[in-house]
Amino acid sequence: MGFGAVAASVIMILATMFVVMVVTYNAFAWFDYMTKVAEYTAVDAAIRVNVVLKIVSARYSSMNNTIAFNMTNEGTDSIIIGDKSDVVLDYMDTGGVRRLELLEYSRWYPVRLYIGNYTIEVSNASYVEIPPGTTCEIVVSPTYTLDPSYPVILVFATPSGVKSRYVFTP
């Protein structure tokens, strides 16, 4: 075996070792990345699990065509609601037409917070914090007049995915 064959063998061994090193590095980097993704997902899921908004009551006022509903934070963490949250209304109007409306913040707004024995009036706020155990009263203005003989489906949703659904008959 000549010098050329030995040199070629050494080059092949070095090239193979380089490929193994690159593949091993990429495998470790991928496992590290997946571990970080799993941790982030676990934290995100924990946040979503700890925040539980529940609509507990709703009433319709035909005089000014508004719905006032109370939503309680039954979770262990505070949640902030505001102009990026939405209200969805599914109802029948007085003309017998089914309406499905996505109402942004200007069409709904918080008016009161009930914290223990205290009532706090909310005015002109773009964001409201709802601590655990607190109830927030929200007023919604539908576009059309509701037919009180049909049920109304009311859904409140935040950008983080927290939502609550409530069905009532005005």
Backbone as CSV, one residue per row, in Angstrom:
resi,resn,N_x,N_y,N_z,CA_x,CA_y,CA_z,C_x,C_y,C_z
1,MET,0.839,-1.147,0.000,0.000,0.000,0.000,0.904,1.235,0.000
2,GLY,0.598,2.104,-0.925,1.440,3.267,-1.095,0.967,4.437,-0.252
3,PHE,1.783,5.492,-0.338,1.480,6.703,0.418,0.140,7.302,-0.003
4,GLY,-0.217,7.252,-1.260,-1.473,7.806,-1.758,-2.686,7.102,-1.171
5,ALA,-2.593,5.775,-1.024,-3.706,5.009,-0.473,-3.877,5.326,1.013
6,VAL,-2.789,5.476,1.732,-2.853,5.804,3.153,-3.448,7.202,3.327
7,ALA,-3.022,8.147,2.518,-3.540,9.514,2.610,-5.027,9.540,2.284
8,ALA,-5.424,8.792,1.275,-6.845,8.735,0.912,-7.662,8.126,2.044
9,SER,-7.137,7.094,2.699,-7.838,6.469,3.820,-7.985,7.448,4.989
10,VAL,-6.935,8.188,5.271,-6.989,9.162,6.364,-8.004,10.265,6.042
11,ILE,-8.006,10.720,4.811,-8.964,11.749,4.402,-10.388,11.216,4.531
12,MET,-10.639,9.979,4.125,-11.979,9.389,4.234,-12.404,9.251,5.701
13,ILE,-11.470,8.840,6.546,-11.790,8.707,7.972,-12.104,10.079,8.570
14,LEU,-11.311,11.110,8.245,-11.551,12.458,8.741,-12.892,13.010,8.223
15,ALA,-13.196,12.750,6.962,-14.467,13.210,6.395,-15.643,12.517,7.088
16,THR,-15.507,11.223,7.352,-16.561,10.480,8.050,-16.728,11.012,9.466
17,MET,-15.638,11.290,10.154,-15.717,11.831,11.503,-16.380,13.219,11.495
18,PHE,-16.082,14.029,10.484,-16.694,15.351,10.371,-18.207,15.228,10.170
19,VAL,-18.629,14.313,9.309,-20.060,14.101,9.063,-20.745,13.621,10.339
20,VAL,-20.138,12.683,11.052,-20.708,12.189,12.301,-20.811,13.324,13.320
21,MET,-19.792,14.175,13.392,-19.805,15.294,14.322,-20.936,16.282,13.975
22,VAL,-21.119,16.596,12.709,-22.172,17.526,12.289,-23.550,16.937,12.589
23,VAL,-23.743,15.659,12.276,-25.033,15.012,12.535,-25.306,14.969,14.042
24,THR,-24.314,14.650,14.847,-24.482,14.598,16.297,-24.815,15.985,16.852
25,TYR,-24.109,17.007,16.388,-24.393,18.370,16.842,-25.833,18.767,16.500
26,ASN,-26.248,18.492,15.268,-27.612,18.839,14.855,-28.650,18.054,15.655
27,ALA,-28.368,16.812,15.974,-29.303,16.019,16.773,-29.436,16.617,18.178
28,PHE,-28.314,16.966,18.799,-28.377,17.587,20.128,-29.085,18.942,20.081
29,ALA,-28.819,19.725,19.043,-29.484,21.019,18.906,-30.992,20.822,18.727
30,TRP,-31.385,19.833,17.964,-32.812,19.569,17.745,-33.473,19.128,19.056
31,PHE,-32.826,18.244,19.806,-33.384,17.805,21.088,-33.497,18.984,22.066
32,ASP,-32.491,19.851,22.084,-32.548,21.032,22.940,-33.705,21.940,22.527
33,TYR,-33.870,22.142,21.234,-34.971,22.959,20.731,-36.316,22.354,21.114
34,MET,-36.479,21.054,20.954,-37.738,20.396,21.286,-38.029,20.463,22.788
35,THR,-36.983,20.408,23.614,-37.160,20.554,25.055,-37.682,21.950,25.385
36,LYS,-37.120,22.971,24.729,-37.590,24.338,24.954,-39.028,24.511,24.480
37,VAL,-39.372,23.904,23.350,-40.756,23.979,22.858,-41.701,23.314,23.847
38,ALA,-41.312,22.154,24.369,-42.155,21.451,25.339,-42.334,22.279,26.614
39,GLU,-41.256,22.924,27.080,-41.371,23.781,28.263,-42.290,24.965,28.001
40,TYR,-42.134,25.600,26.848,-42.988,26.737,26.504,-44.446,26.308,26.411
41,THR,-44.705,25.184,25.786,-46.074,24.684,25.657,-46.659,24.366,27.024
42,ALA,-45.854,23.795,27.912,-46.340,23.478,29.254,-46.688,24.755,30.020
43,VAL,-45.851,25.789,29.902,-46.125,27.054,30.578,-47.370,27.689,29.987
44,ASP,-47.498,27.687,28.660,-48.666,28.268,28.001,-49.931,27.515,28.404
45,ALA,-49.862,26.198,28.460,-51.027,25.411,28.875,-51.372,25.695,30.332
46,ALA,-50.354,25.863,31.169,-50.609,26.167,32.578,-51.297,27.520,32.713
47,ILE,-50.893,28.496,31.903,-51.543,29.798,31.948,-52.997,29.669,31.541
48,ARG,-53.258,28.915,30.480,-54.625,28.759,30.007,-55.480,27.996,31.008
49,VAL,-54.882,27.035,31.706,-55.639,26.243,32.668,-55.972,27.071,33.905
50,ASN,-55.077,27.972,34.311,-55.265,28.746,35.529,-56.238,29.911,35.371
51,VAL,-56.607,30.249,34.152,-57.550,31.332,33.915,-58.852,30.721,33.417
52,VAL,-59.899,30.904,34.209,-61.199,30.352,33.854,-62.235,31.466,33.952
53,LEU,-62.654,31.967,32.808,-63.718,32.964,32.774,-65.038,32.251,32.566
54,LYS,-66.038,32.636,33.333,-67.346,32.004,33.211,-68.423,33.080,33.245
55,ILE,-69.240,33.103,32.185,-70.383,34.013,32.183,-71.437,33.385,33.080
56,VAL,-71.840,34.097,34.121,-72.746,33.534,35.119,-74.175,34.032,34.988
57,SER,-74.374,35.171,34.308,-75.735,35.669,34.120,-75.752,36.683,32.990
58,ALA,-76.943,36.870,32.402,-77.125,37.875,31.354,-78.573,38.339,31.371
59,ARG,-78.761,39.606,31.040,-80.124,40.138,30.956,-80.192,41.117,29.788
60,TYR,-81.359,41.148,29.170,-81.567,41.995,27.996,-82.471,43.158,28.357
61,SER,-82.106,44.358,27.933,-82.929,45.543,28.130,-83.473,45.960,26.766
62,SER,-84.774,45.772,26.574,-85.381,46.125,25.291,-85.500,47.637,25.124
63,MET,-85.464,48.389,26.216,-85.588,49.853,26.130,-84.419,50.469,25.359
64,ASN,-83.199,50.005,25.629,-82.041,50.558,24.931,-81.294,49.504,24.106
65,ASN,-81.896,48.335,23.922,-81.338,47.249,23.117,-79.896,46.917,23.523
66,THR,-79.724,46.611,24.797,-78.409,46.209,25.301,-78.531,44.913,26.087
67,ILE,-77.428,44.194,26.135,-77.312,42.996,26.965,-76.248,43.292,28.007
68,ALA,-76.591,43.096,29.266,-75.614,43.222,30.346,-75.360,41.818,30.876
69,PHE,-74.083,41.430,30.906,-73.773,40.101,31.441,-72.643,40.176,32.452
70,ASN,-72.679,39.236,33.381,-71.665,39.144,34.427,-70.752,37.967,34.131
71,MET,-69.456,38.236,34.203,-68.451,37.219,33.922,-67.506,37.145,35.123
72,THR,-67.311,35.937,35.650,-66.487,35.733,36.833,-65.193,35.014,36.469
73,ASN,-64.089,35.446,37.073,-62.812,34.754,36.928,-62.762,33.675,38.009
74,GLU,-62.980,32.428,37.621,-62.966,31.325,38.569,-61.618,30.616,38.617
75,GLY,-60.614,31.181,37.960,-59.282,30.593,37.960,-58.444,31.090,39.118
76,THR,-57.146,30.803,39.050,-56.221,31.194,40.115,-55.359,32.390,39.745
77,ASP,-55.446,32.853,38.505,-54.638,33.981,38.050,-55.538,35.098,37.537
78,SER,-55.040,36.325,37.624,-55.765,37.463,37.067,-55.753,37.385,35.546
79,ILE,-56.742,38.007,34.947,-56.774,38.111,33.490,-57.107,39.546,33.143
80,ILE,-56.533,40.014,32.053,-56.799,41.362,31.581,-57.631,41.250,30.315
81,ILE,-58.783,41.921,30.332,-59.619,41.967,29.134,-59.587,43.392,28.603
82,GLY,-59.832,43.537,27.324,-59.809,44.881,26.766,-60.107,44.914,25.297
83,ASP,-59.534,45.910,24.625,-59.925,46.197,23.259,-59.527,45.121,22.248
84,LYS,-58.759,44.143,22.649,-58.438,43.054,21.729,-59.338,41.837,21.959
85,SER,-60.184,41.885,22.976,-61.144,40.817,23.246,-62.394,41.049,22.397
86,ASP,-63.138,39.979,22.159,-64.324,40.068,21.309,-65.527,39.410,21.967
87,VAL,-66.702,39.867,21.549,-67.964,39.256,21.953,-68.655,38.783,20.679
88,VAL,-69.135,37.547,20.705,-69.892,37.002,19.579,-71.328,36.815,20.048
89,LEU,-72.270,37.328,19.255,-73.696,37.177,19.551,-74.355,36.393,18.416
90,ASP,-75.159,35.419,18.786,-75.955,34.645,17.835,-77.397,34.747,18.311
91,TYR,-78.263,35.429,17.530,-79.623,35.687,17.985,-80.560,35.851,16.794
92,MET,-81.848,35.903,17.091,-82.871,36.202,16.089,-83.337,37.636,16.330
93,ASP,-83.451,38.416,15.247,-83.965,39.768,15.414,-85.493,39.767,15.304
94,THR,-86.095,40.925,15.512,-87.562,41.010,15.519,-88.169,40.752,14.141
95,GLY,-87.369,40.794,13.097,-87.850,40.487,11.749,-87.760,39.004,11.421
96,GLY,-87.303,38.189,12.385,-87.187,36.753,12.165,-85.920,36.320,11.452
97,VAL,-84.941,37.216,11.367,-83.673,36.921,10.702,-82.632,36.549,11.751
98,ARG,-81.930,35.431,11.501,-80.864,35.025,12.423,-79.651,35.917,12.195
99,ARG,-79.107,36.432,13.268,-77.947,37.321,13.213,-76.784,36.695,13.961
100,LEU,-75.621,36.743,13.353,-74.386,36.297,13.986,-73.418,37.472,13.889
101,GLU,-73.089,38.056,15.042,-72.275,39.273,15.054,-71.001,39.080,15.869
102,LEU,-69.898,39.566,15.316,-68.637,39.665,16.041,-68.495,41.124,16.451
103,LEU,-68.574,41.371,17.746,-68.575,42.747,18.258,-67.228,43.070,18.898
104,GLU,-66.578,44.087,18.363,-65.299,44.523,18.903,-65.529,45.459,20.081
105,TYR,-64.441,45.910,20.672,-64.501,46.630,21.942,-65.422,47.840,21.946
106,SER,-65.541,48.574,20.901,-66.404,49.764,20.931,-67.887,49.402,21.038
107,ARG,-68.236,48.152,20.711,-69.623,47.697,20.782,-69.924,47.011,22.114
108,TRP,-68.917,46.785,22.909,-69.091,46.259,24.273,-68.071,46.972,25.159
109,TYR,-68.385,47.025,26.449,-67.468,47.681,27.371,-67.785,47.233,28.804
110,PRO,-66.758,47.147,29.644,-66.993,46.819,31.053,-67.547,48.031,31.791
111,VAL,-68.500,47.787,32.693,-69.084,48.907,33.446,-68.839,48.810,34.950
112,ARG,-68.713,47.571,35.483,-68.512,47.399,36.931,-67.650,46.169,37.215
113,LEU,-66.919,46.277,38.318,-66.219,45.128,38.880,-66.784,44.885,40.269
114,TYR,-67.078,43.639,40.563,-67.558,43.256,41.899,-66.454,42.435,42.552
115,ILE,-65.774,43.047,43.527,-64.678,42.391,44.239,-65.102,42.258,45.693
116,GLY,-65.465,41.053,46.074,-65.960,40.840,47.434,-67.212,41.669,47.669
117,ASN,-67.201,42.512,48.701,-68.339,43.375,49.017,-68.250,44.743,48.346
118,TYR,-67.249,44.948,47.491,-67.032,46.248,46.868,-67.486,46.233,45.407
119,THR,-68.027,47.351,44.977,-68.391,47.549,43.583,-67.566,48.712,43.053
120,ILE,-66.861,48.474,41.967,-66.015,49.504,41.367,-66.588,49.844,39.997
121,GLU,-66.916,51.112,39.810,-67.420,51.577,38.510,-66.233,51.717,37.552
122,VAL,-66.403,51.236,36.338,-65.358,51.327,35.322,-65.857,52.277,34.243
123,SER,-65.032,53.255,33.899,-65.432,54.169,32.829,-64.225,54.511,31.960
124,ASN,-64.443,54.499,30.679,-63.422,54.886,29.698,-62.105,54.135,29.869
125,ALA,-62.185,52.860,30.159,-60.974,52.060,30.296,-60.831,51.157,29.081
126,SER,-59.627,51.111,28.519,-59.438,50.217,27.386,-59.042,48.813,27.845
127,TYR,-58.575,48.681,29.095,-58.236,47.384,29.658,-58.717,47.324,31.101
128,VAL,-59.158,46.135,31.513,-59.594,45.931,32.887,-58.997,44.618,33.376
129,GLU,-58.414,44.654,34.575,-57.897,43.431,35.179,-59.005,42.794,36.012
130,ILE,-59.174,41.478,35.832,-60.156,40.741,36.616,-59.387,39.743,37.493
131,PRO,-59.200,40.076,38.775,-58.504,39.153,39.678,-59.347,37.896,39.935
132,PRO,-58.744,36.831,40.465,-59.504,35.623,40.783,-60.658,35.932,41.742
133,GLY,-61.811,35.364,41.476,-62.979,35.552,42.315,-63.753,36.827,42.041
134,THR,-63.303,37.614,41.106,-63.945,38.887,40.780,-64.937,38.702,39.632
135,THR,-66.042,39.447,39.704,-67.035,39.436,38.636,-66.986,40.778,37.918
136,CYS,-67.035,40.725,36.602,-67.027,41.926,35.776,-68.358,42.005,35.029
137,GLU,-69.021,43.154,35.128,-70.257,43.361,34.381,-69.910,44.065,33.074
138,ILE,-70.403,43.493,31.976,-70.107,44.008,30.640,-71.417,44.307,29.940
139,VAL,-71.457,45.408,29.198,-72.640,45.781,28.427,-72.318,45.641,26.943
140,VAL,-73.231,44.995,26.218,-73.071,44.740,24.794,-74.230,45.398,24.053
141,SER,-73.924,46.011,22.914,-74.963,46.638,22.094,-75.099,45.903,20.761
142,PRO,-76.120,45.027,20.627,-76.315,44.353,19.345,-76.766,45.355,18.267
143,THR,-76.534,45.021,17.021,-76.912,45.898,15.919,-78.420,45.950,15.734
144,TYR,-79.075,44.813,15.876,-80.516,44.726,15.643,-81.245,44.439,16.952
145,THR,-82.545,44.701,16.980,-83.355,44.443,18.163,-83.605,42.944,18.292
146,LEU,-83.356,42.416,19.482,-83.516,40.985,19.720,-84.988,40.597,19.809
147,ASP,-85.306,39.414,19.285,-86.630,38.831,19.472,-86.571,38.057,20.782
148,PRO,-87.341,38.476,21.794,-87.220,37.852,23.114,-87.756,36.426,23.199
149,SER,-88.363,35.921,22.155,-88.889,34.553,22.212,-87.862,33.511,21.758
150,TYR,-86.695,33.938,21.301,-85.650,33.013,20.858,-84.431,33.121,21.776
151,PRO,-83.703,32.028,21.945,-82.496,32.089,22.785,-81.375,32.888,22.119
152,VAL,-80.522,33.429,22.960,-79.353,34.183,22.519,-78.111,33.413,22.967
153,ILE,-77.170,33.248,22.054,-75.882,32.628,22.404,-74.863,33.756,22.489
154,LEU,-74.196,33.832,23.622,-73.240,34.892,23.917,-71.887,34.238,24.180
155,VAL,-70.856,34.666,23.461,-69.505,34.125,23.642,-68.552,35.296,23.854
156,PHE,-67.707,35.186,24.878,-66.674,36.181,25.142,-65.330,35.498,24.937
157,ALA,-64.414,36.122,24.174,-63.118,35.507,23.889,-61.994,36.527,23.997
158,THR,-60.870,36.088,24.564,-59.683,36.935,24.677,-58.672,36.516,23.621
159,PRO,-57.684,37.362,23.325,-56.666,36.993,22.338,-55.825,35.784,22.751
160,SER,-55.729,35.527,24.053,-54.929,34.385,24.510,-55.687,33.060,24.432
161,GLY,-56.929,33.104,23.981,-57.684,31.868,23.798,-58.642,31.537,24.918
162,VAL,-58.718,32.373,25.934,-59.655,32.142,27.024,-61.035,32.570,26.541
163,LYS,-62.035,31.695,26.717,-63.367,32.056,26.254,-64.420,31.502,27.188
164,SER,-65.609,32.086,27.086,-66.753,31.642,27.868,-67.985,31.743,26.991
165,ARG,-68.903,30.798,27.170,-70.124,30.745,26.362,-71.328,30.693,27.303
166,TYR,-72.394,31.384,26.910,-73.590,31.442,27.741,-74.808,31.525,26.823
167,VAL,-75.846,30.764,27.152,-77.088,30.770,26.388,-78.213,31.214,27.322
168,PHE,-79.012,32.181,26.852,-80.126,32.649,27.661,-81.268,33.094,26.744
169,THR,-82.461,33.157,27.294,-83.620,33.663,26.576,-84.036,34.971,27.218
170,PRO,-84.041,36.049,26.413,-84.357,37.373,26.985,-85.722,37.395,27.512
